[in-house]
Amino acid sequence: RRFHQRALIWDLEETRALLDLLKDERIFKAIESVRTREIYHEIAERLRQAGFNRDWNQIRGRVKNLKFSYKKARALHEEH
């Protein structure tokens, strides 16, 4: 069950809502710190208020995925 929850696909609206929250410098810096569970709980609550139901672990996974995708795209762009 837990794996199934993490495997749910994020739609574009959810991703945009998450990225809007990451624009907040305080949140963005907190994610880069060592202790992040609290900030992911805060993000989950804010997304819940916006109508999206994601737990902190799903959000953490999505942020990691977005970072990886960004770094990969940037490296490909720099090659060309």
C-alpha positions in Angstrom: 0.0 0.0 0.0 2.7 2.5 0.9 4.5 1.9 -2.4 1.2 2.4 -4.3 0.8 5.8 -2.6 4.2 7.0 -3.7 3.8 5.7 -7.2 0.8 7.9 -7.9 1.5 10.2 -10.9 1.6 13.9 -10.2 -0.5 15.9 -12.6 0.5 19.3 -14.0 -1.7 21.3 -11.5 -0.2 19.5 -8.5 3.4 20.0 -9.8 2.7 23.7 -10.4 1.3 24.2 -7.0 4.4 22.5 -5.5 6.7 24.7 -7.6 4.8 27.8 -6.5 5.5 26.8 -2.8 9.1 26.2 -3.6 9.4 29.8 -4.8 9.2 30.8 -1.2 12.9 31.3 -0.3 12.3 30.1 3.3 10.9 26.8 2.1 13.4 26.3 -0.7 16.3 26.9 1.8 14.7 24.6 4.4 14.5 21.7 1.8 18.3 22.0 1.3 18.9 21.6 5.0 19.6 18.3 6.9 16.3 18.1 8.7 13.5 18.4 6.2 10.6 16.3 7.5 9.0 19.3 9.2 9.1 21.4 6.0 7.6 18.6 3.9 4.8 18.3 6.5 4.2 22.1 6.1 4.2 21.8 2.3 1.8 18.8 2.5 -0.6 21.0 4.6 -0.4 23.9 2.2 -1.1 21.5 -0.7 -4.0 20.1 1.2 -5.4 23.6 1.6 -5.1 24.0 -2.1 -7.1 20.8 -2.7 -4.3 18.3 -3.3 -3.8 15.2 -1.1 -0.2 14.3 -0.8 1.8 13.1 2.2 5.2 14.4 3.1 7.0 11.4 1.7 5.3 11.7 -1.7 6.3 15.4 -1.8 9.9 14.6 -0.9 10.0 12.1 -3.7 8.6 14.5 -6.2 11.1 17.2 -5.2 14.0 14.7 -5.6 12.6 13.7 -9.0 12.3 17.3 -10.1 15.8 18.1 -9.0 17.2 15.1 -10.8 15.3 15.9 -14.0 16.5 19.5 -13.9 20.1 18.5 -13.4 19.9 16.0 -16.2 18.2 18.5 -18.6 20.8 21.1 -17.7 23.7 18.7 -18.4 22.2 17.8 -21.8 21.8 21.4 -22.6 25.4 22.3 -21.7 26.6 19.4 -23.9 25.1 21.0 -27.0 
